[in-house]
Amino acid sequence: MTVVADGSGKDGTDGIPARGDDDYTPSARRLARERDRRVRARRATAIAALSTLVTAAVLYLIVVNAPGWPRTRETFFNGQYAREALPKVLEGLWLNVRLLLVCGVAVLVLGMLIAIARTLRGPVFFPLRALAAAYTDFFRGLPLLINLMIVVLGVPALRLQGVTVDPVLLGGTALTLTYSAYVAEVFRAGIESVHPSQRAAARSLGLTNRQALRHVILPQAVRRQVPPLLNDLVSLQKDTGLVSIGGAIDAVRAADIIVGRSLNYTPYIVAGLVFVALTIPMTRFTDWVTARMDRQRAQGGSI
């Protein structure tokens, strides 16, 4: 008995013979392209590995054959002082991590408030906008080291009642003041990158200016500025070591104490490597987030 399809689709064919996914067979041309792609990928990987090895070998030979290498190795790469410094540097690193967490949150909050102040509309808010602009201009122009010295050394000299003289708190305050100015500009750029039609659409739906900012503008602005915000946090993580100028025992200060006693600079190398090991995961995470958002933007997805 022969079944003739009437095009109604009741038999699930619509007049076209059904074909399962299991019946698909790649063409010879497609198989050849995929094979060629794999060959080129393996060749590129091999070339990259070989060039890396050659470069590393050349750099190694240049360094170890330098006239002053024996003295440099003893002064900067001494295993005995490295083993002595590592536990104390790691103990001091906990202070840097705590500063990063506390100052990071404070920087994000203060930076957001300053950015909102700079984007307020209306002549009545002009003084607030002017103060916010002056704040960002001043602390972005003031070197961080000078800011730290003014706050950490200058505030205790005032002998103000009820004001802390703890170098950790004062150093964290200086870091927050400086980085808030940079983060505020990042947030402001994100807010101004949102098209005005978004605010107009929110207002047409009955939202107030504050509700439109909170529920429509800020979510889009923050999502767009995640990569530069993460970069600022990476920089903040490294600069927490500068609080040691006030006497706080962090990783850098712990290394400095050992160097002052032994006159060997290996502890500085240990502290630097510890900071690098802490920074690399954050940097790779930033790169991953940036690449992911770029792919979403290229595909027209939500950013």
C-alpha positions, 0 to 999 in steps of 0.5 A: 500500500502506497502512502501519498503525502498531502502536504498537511504535515499530519504524518510529520513529513509535509511531503518531504521524506524525514531525515534523522540527524544520525543519517548525516554524513559530512562531505569529503570537502568538509572533512578535508577542510577540518583536517587541514584546519587541524594540521595548521593548528598543530603546526602553529602550536609547534612553531610557537613552542619552538620559538618560545624555547629558543627565546628562553634559551637565548635569554638564559645564555645571555644572563648566565654568561654576563660578567656580573651574574655570579654576584647578581645570583648571590645577591638577588637569587639566594635560596637560603634567604628565599626560604627565610623570607617566604613565610614572613612575606606570606604572612604580610601578604594577608594584610595586602589581601585584606586591604584589597577586599576592603578598599575594593568595596569602598572604591566601587561605592565611592566611585559610583557615587561620584560618577552619579554626582557628575551625571546629575542634570539640572542647574541646581546640581551644578555645585555637586557636579563641580565638586565631583569634577574637582575631586576626580581631577585632583586625585587623578593628577596627584601621584599615589605615592605623594597622596599616601605620604600626605595622608599617612604622615600628615594626618598624625601630625595634625594630632586631631582628636578621635582621628586614627593614626593607624598606618593601615587605616590611613594607607587604605584611605589614601588608596581609596581616595586615589582609586575612587577618582579613576573608578568614578570616570569608568562608571561615568563613561559607562553611564554616558554610553547608554543611549538617551532613548533608554532613559526616555523609554523608562520615563515614558513607562512612568519611572522617575529619574531615580528609578530610571537610573537605578533600574535601567541606566546603571545595570547597563553601564556597569555591565559594559564597564566590567573589564576596565573595573577589573583592571583597576582592581588588579592595579589596586592589588599591586599598590596595596604594597605601598602602605608599607611606607607608613610602617605597616607590616605587609609583604613588602615591609616584611621583605624590607626588614629582612633585606635591612638585616641581611643586606641581601635583596632576595626577599624583594624578589620573593615578595615580587613573585608572590604579588605576581602569583596573586595578580595573574589569576585576576588578570586572566579572569579579566581577559576572559571576561573581556573576550566573553563580552566582546563575543556577545557584542559581536553576536548582538547578545546582551552586554 
